[in-house]
Each structure stands twice: as C-alpha cells, then as structure tokens.
Amino acid sequence: EIAQGTGIQPEDFWVKFEQMLAELMCDNIKLLDKRDQLQRSIDRYYRDKSEDYNGRKYPRVPGTCAEEEVYLRRIGYIVEETGGEFQVNVPSLDPEISLIP
C-alpha cells in the first residue's frame, strides 16, 4: 500500500527504508542526547530562578526576554542561521497552506 502509485516496488521500499534508518540512527541518537542535555539545562535555569516560600518552590518572574535569549544562545538552544534565503517549491499544495504569506 505505501508504495502504490510511486513506481517503487514494495520490497525495494522496505529495503531502502531500513538502510535509511540504519544510516540516520547514530545522528538521531546524538540529537536526542543533545535535546535531553538542553532540556536539563533549561530546567536547571528556571529551577535556580525559583524562590522558597513556606517550604515550597515557586517560580519567580524570570529575567527579561533579552536575558533569557542570551542564556539560550549560550547553551546552544538558539543558534545563528547558516546559509541564505531558500524557497520550497511544492507543486501540489493544499490551498489553505498556499495562501499563507
């Protein structure tokens, strides 16, 4: 079913799909580890900005947006864009999507 109308034989699809998964698995594991590391860092940032009140932690109003952006850039959560402008050409796009500026 998945390859119907594509000109790809189902057996070929699954072989290629398995190869693609094998090729990308190491990178995916590294990206998931990086995501976990970033989340722990962000959790720690906000936990450190919390205050004790009657034995319970309550979030304190975080710093300014600029302060938070500096922090997120420092830990690598926000990075500078690389490359130039790009366009995606999709010939059969749903009308409601194609109308978004």
C-alpha positions in Angstrom: 0.0 0.0 0.0 2.7 2.5 1.0 4.5 2.3 -2.4 1.3 2.2 -4.5 1.4 4.7 -7.4 5.1 5.7 -6.8 6.7 3.3 -9.2 8.7 1.7 -6.3 8.3 -2.0 -5.7 7.2 -2.6 -2.0 10.2 -4.9 -1.4 12.6 -2.2 -2.6 10.9 0.4 -0.4 11.4 -1.6 2.7 15.0 -2.4 1.9 15.8 1.3 1.2 13.8 2.4 4.3 15.8 0.0 6.5 19.0 1.3 5.0 18.0 4.9 5.6 17.1 4.2 9.2 20.4 2.5 9.8 22.3 5.5 8.3 20.4 8.0 10.4 20.3 6.2 13.7 23.6 7.4 15.1 22.8 11.0 14.2 19.3 10.7 15.7 20.7 9.3 19.0 23.1 12.2 19.2 20.4 14.7 18.5 18.1 13.1 21.2 21.0 13.3 23.7 21.6 16.9 22.8 17.9 17.6 23.3 17.9 16.0 26.7 21.0 18.0 27.7 19.4 21.3 26.6 16.2 20.4 28.5 18.1 19.6 31.7 20.0 22.9 31.4 16.8 24.9 30.8 15.1 23.1 33.7 18.0 24.0 35.9 17.9 27.6 34.8 14.3 28.1 35.8 14.7 26.0 39.0 17.6 28.3 40.0 15.3 31.3 39.4 12.6 29.9 41.8 12.1 31.1 45.3 11.2 29.2 48.5 8.0 30.2 50.3 6.8 28.3 53.3 8.9 25.3 52.3 7.7 25.2 48.7 9.4 26.3 45.5 7.5 28.9 43.4 8.6 30.3 40.1 10.0 33.8 40.3 9.3 36.1 37.4 12.1 35.2 35.1 14.5 37.7 33.7 13.9 39.8 30.7 13.5 38.3 27.3 16.9 39.6 26.4 18.5 37.9 29.4 16.8 34.6 28.5 17.8 34.9 24.9 21.4 35.4 25.9 21.2 32.3 28.1 19.6 30.2 25.3 22.3 31.3 22.9 25.0 30.5 25.4 23.8 26.9 25.8 23.3 26.4 22.1 19.5 26.3 22.1 19.3 29.3 19.8 21.9 29.4 17.1 22.7 31.7 14.2 21.1 30.8 10.9 23.5 29.5 8.4 23.1 29.8 4.7 21.0 32.2 2.8 17.4 32.5 1.9 15.7 29.5 0.4 12.4 28.6 -1.2 10.5 25.3 -1.3 8.6 24.5 -4.4 5.7 22.1 -3.8 3.6 21.6 -7.0 0.5 20.1 -5.3 0.0 22.1 -2.1 -3.3 22.4 -0.3 -5.0 25.8 -1.0 -5.2 26.7 2.7 -1.5 26.3 3.1 -0.5 28.0 -0.2 -2.3 31.2 0.9 -0.1 31.7 4.0 2.3 34.5 3.3 
